[in-house]
Structure formats: structure tokens, C-alpha cells
Amino acid sequence: MMRKTQEKGGTLPPKAIHEAFNAESEGKLCGNGSGCMKATLELRGRVIKGGRAEGEVLASSQPISFYGGVDPDTGTIREKGHELEGKSIAGKVLVFPHGKGSTVGSYIIYRLKRKGLAPVAIVNQRCEPIVAVGAIISDIPTVDYVDTSKFKSGDWVRIEDGRIVLERR
């Protein structure tokens, strides 16, 4: 289900909704002088760890290695050449295709959670065991079987179990 509404109410026809949601810049959504528009998309996925979360998206098209790729003392991506290098995952809805690397990554996720540096939720195309175990032991809502290409850093997401509401502002 996808719909686009104006802040003050009203709806647009389905074709306009699709075009607005796929607009590349806020200028196309908010720059027309008629008030800012929001595009909302509802997605469903498989629940890895249930729960509710809400927050700003930090999205990557690249896999993430928590062991070696994320600094457990700062919550910052430190993998050289990664598109999120230097960005903090703390408090974000972290969206990436899948994890990679050592099984120690599960414990890095747990360590991040204990220090208050973990993401508030994780969304994957395919959640492999390293990320799944880390999310479960850290109580981080996690959903997979989701088209992660729909997400962009800066989007706002609400997750409740397998239901994801993605809002592009």
C-alpha cells in the first residue's frame, strides 16, 4: 500500500503517488510552493526479532561486517571503502542487504546495545545468522525479506513486528 498525502490533508492519484515516492530530491516533493508533501510506503517482511521501533534510516547497498567493520566503542562504521564509512549507526534504523564476516559480529551487536550505540532496528534483504543472533540477544527489532533498495538514508521508518511504514519527507 502506498499513498501520498499533503500535510494539510488530501490525496493524490496513484500515478502521482508512485512518482512522488520515487522522486530523487526533496525539491520534487516539497519545492512546489503548495506545502510539503510526504510519501508513505507500507512494506511487510519476515520477523527475525519482534518489537516496535521508530527512527531515521541509515541505508547501505553494501553488506556490513560488525566484527572489524563497526567500531564497538563508538558505533561508527570503520570499514575502509564502505559507503557508510565514518557514519554512526547509533539510534538509527539500519538498512543493509545482509551481514558478513565472523560470528563474533553477533557479540559486537550485543556490545553496541549495552553501550547505547546500537541501531534501534535492523532491516535486511536476507538476515543471516550473525545478524539474527546479534539482534535476538540484543533485543533489536529485525525484519528481513524486504526490498532494501526502497530505503534511503534520511527516510523515517516505523516498525512493528513484520510491518514497516516508510516515510519519505
Protein Blocks (a to p, Z undefined) as FASTA:
>chain_A
ZZdddfkgpcddfklmmmmmmpcbfklmmmnonopaddddddddddfbgcdddddddddf
bdcdfehpacfknopafbghiakgoiafehpacddfbdcdjfklmmmmmmmmmnopacfb
dcdfbdcfklmmmmmmnopacdehiafklpcghiacddehjbccdddZZ
